[in-house]
Amino acid sequence: MPRVLDGHLSRGQLAALLLTANGLTSRQIASELGTTESGIHQRVNEATHALGARSRTHAIAICIARGLIAVDDIAIP
């Protein structure tokens, strides 16, 4: 998995953040993406760092603000 330091995210990092935004747990995301739970933690942590975010929630907000995640892609119960 590429390490990203310039604010650009890999497809895997963005997918993990999108699924997090949809309320899935790391275990559920790992199952969905065919990887391990620790792999998901790594992807999300690297994405959070790359974006300069302070938390997963902040990383998702940054992605929405930058148009990387569309509000329409988030399931609203």
C-alpha positions as CSV (number, residue, x, y, z in Angstrom):
1,M,0.0,0.0,0.0
2,P,1.5,3.4,-0.9
3,R,2.3,5.8,1.9
4,V,0.8,9.2,1.1
5,L,2.2,12.4,2.6
6,D,0.9,15.1,0.3
7,G,-2.8,15.0,1.0
8,H,-3.6,12.6,-1.8
9,L,-5.2,9.3,-0.8
10,S,-4.9,5.8,-2.3
11,R,-8.0,4.1,-3.4
12,G,-7.8,1.8,-0.4
13,Q,-7.5,4.7,2.0
14,L,-10.5,6.5,0.4
15,A,-12.6,3.3,0.4
16,A,-11.9,2.8,4.1
17,L,-12.9,6.3,4.9
18,L,-16.0,6.1,2.9
19,L,-17.1,2.9,4.6
20,T,-16.3,4.5,8.0
21,A,-18.5,7.4,7.0
22,N,-21.2,4.9,6.4
23,G,-21.0,3.6,9.9
24,L,-19.1,0.3,9.3
25,T,-16.7,-0.9,12.0
26,S,-13.1,-1.7,11.1
27,R,-14.0,-5.4,11.2
28,Q,-16.8,-4.9,8.7
29,I,-14.7,-2.8,6.4
30,A,-11.9,-5.4,6.5
31,S,-14.5,-8.0,5.4
32,E,-15.9,-5.8,2.7
33,L,-12.5,-4.9,1.3
34,G,-10.9,-8.4,1.7
35,T,-8.2,-7.3,4.1
36,T,-7.4,-7.5,7.8
37,E,-8.7,-5.3,10.6
38,S,-5.2,-4.1,11.3
39,G,-4.8,-3.2,7.6
40,I,-7.9,-1.0,7.9
41,H,-6.5,0.7,11.0
42,Q,-3.3,1.4,9.1
43,R,-5.1,2.7,6.0
44,V,-7.3,5.1,8.0
45,N,-4.4,6.3,10.2
46,E,-2.3,7.0,7.1
47,A,-5.1,8.8,5.4
48,T,-5.8,10.8,8.6
49,H,-2.1,11.8,8.7
50,A,-1.9,12.6,5.0
51,L,-4.9,14.9,5.3
52,G,-3.6,16.6,8.4
53,A,-6.7,15.6,10.2
54,R,-7.0,15.2,14.0
55,S,-9.3,12.3,14.0
56,R,-11.2,9.9,11.7
57,T,-14.2,12.2,11.8
58,H,-12.1,15.2,10.9
59,A,-10.6,13.2,8.0
60,I,-14.0,12.3,6.7
61,A,-15.1,16.0,7.0
62,I,-12.0,17.0,5.0
63,C,-12.8,14.5,2.3
64,I,-16.3,15.8,2.0
65,A,-15.1,19.4,1.9
66,R,-12.6,18.5,-0.9
67,G,-15.2,16.6,-2.9
68,L,-13.4,13.2,-2.4
69,I,-16.5,11.8,-0.7
70,A,-19.9,12.9,-1.9
71,V,-22.7,13.4,0.7
72,D,-24.9,11.3,-1.6
73,D,-22.5,8.3,-1.0
74,I,-23.2,8.3,2.7
75,A,-26.2,6.2,3.8
76,I,-28.6,8.2,6.0
77,P,-30.8,6.0,8.2
